[in-house]
């Protein structure tokens, strides 16, 4: 069993080795929670929205954006792009006029 310290060292060394080619050799998703928080103010709500969207994919719903990433990353991309919005509009901040979401 690895201690937390050993795990952290292994994780960081793997991350440094894979910066140019993605974590563990795959394509790395270029989306962060901070990107999504520019649209949705509440982290708890953001997680709930992403979970709901992943469940919708698994029920057969189509993605609203083109993405080759895993379901959760696609859900976060949709939220950051403003394609998925919370039920309560007070938590939503629209994209500024003329702004475009960066793609990887």
C-alpha positions as CSV (number, residue, x, y, z in Angstrom):
1,X,0.0,0.0,0.0
2,X,1.4,3.4,-1.0
3,X,1.4,6.2,1.5
4,X,-0.1,9.5,0.5
5,X,3.4,11.1,0.2
6,X,4.6,8.3,-2.1
7,X,1.5,8.5,-4.2
8,X,1.9,12.3,-4.5
9,X,5.6,11.9,-5.6
10,X,4.6,9.2,-8.2
11,X,1.7,11.3,-9.5
12,X,3.8,14.4,-9.9
13,X,6.6,12.6,-11.7
14,X,4.2,11.0,-14.1
15,X,2.6,14.4,-14.7
16,X,6.0,16.0,-15.5
17,X,6.9,13.2,-17.9
18,X,3.6,13.5,-19.8
19,X,3.1,17.3,-20.0
20,X,3.7,17.4,-23.8
21,X,1.7,14.3,-24.7
22,X,-1.1,14.2,-22.2
23,X,-1.4,12.3,-18.9
24,X,-0.4,8.7,-19.4
25,X,0.1,9.2,-23.1
26,X,-3.5,10.2,-24.0
27,X,-4.8,13.6,-25.0
28,X,-5.2,15.8,-22.0
29,X,-8.4,17.7,-21.6
30,X,-7.9,21.4,-21.4
31,X,-10.8,22.3,-19.2
32,X,-10.8,23.4,-15.6
33,X,-13.4,24.0,-13.0
34,X,-12.3,27.7,-13.1
35,X,-13.4,27.8,-16.8
36,X,-16.8,26.5,-15.8
37,X,-17.1,28.9,-12.8
38,X,-16.9,31.8,-15.2
39,X,-20.5,30.7,-16.2
40,X,-21.8,29.1,-13.0
41,X,-21.2,30.8,-9.7
42,X,-21.6,27.8,-7.3
43,X,-19.2,24.8,-7.3
44,X,-21.8,22.5,-5.8
45,X,-24.3,23.4,-8.5
46,X,-21.6,23.0,-11.1
47,X,-20.9,19.4,-9.9
48,X,-24.6,18.6,-9.9
49,X,-25.0,20.0,-13.4
50,X,-22.1,17.9,-14.7
51,X,-23.4,14.7,-13.0
52,X,-26.9,15.3,-14.5
53,X,-25.5,15.8,-17.9
54,X,-23.3,12.6,-17.7
55,X,-26.5,10.7,-16.7
56,X,-28.2,12.1,-19.7
57,X,-25.5,10.9,-22.1
58,X,-25.8,7.4,-20.6
59,X,-29.6,7.6,-21.3
60,X,-28.9,8.3,-24.9
61,X,-28.8,12.1,-25.2
62,X,-26.4,13.6,-27.7
63,X,-23.6,16.0,-26.8
64,X,-24.3,19.7,-27.5
65,X,-20.7,20.3,-28.6
66,X,-18.2,18.2,-30.6
67,X,-15.9,16.5,-28.2
68,X,-13.7,13.3,-28.3
69,X,-13.3,13.4,-24.5
70,X,-14.9,11.4,-21.8
71,X,-18.4,12.2,-20.7
72,X,-17.5,14.3,-17.7
73,X,-15.1,16.4,-19.7
74,X,-17.7,16.9,-22.4
75,X,-20.2,18.0,-19.8
76,X,-17.8,20.5,-18.3
77,X,-17.1,21.8,-21.9
78,X,-20.8,22.3,-22.5
79,X,-21.2,24.2,-19.2
80,X,-18.2,26.4,-20.0
81,X,-19.5,27.1,-23.5
82,X,-22.9,28.1,-22.1
83,X,-24.8,25.3,-23.7
84,X,-26.0,23.9,-20.4
85,X,-27.5,26.3,-17.9
86,X,-28.7,25.9,-14.3
87,X,-32.5,26.0,-13.5
88,X,-32.0,29.1,-11.4
89,X,-30.7,31.9,-13.7
90,X,-29.3,33.9,-10.8
91,X,-26.3,31.5,-10.7
92,X,-25.6,31.8,-14.5
93,X,-23.2,34.4,-16.0
94,X,-23.5,34.6,-19.8
95,X,-20.4,34.9,-22.0
96,X,-19.4,38.5,-22.7
97,X,-20.6,39.9,-26.1
98,X,-18.3,38.6,-28.8
99,X,-16.3,36.3,-26.5
100,X,-15.4,32.8,-27.9
101,X,-14.6,29.8,-25.7
102,X,-11.1,28.5,-26.5
103,X,-10.9,25.0,-27.9
104,X,-7.9,22.7,-27.6
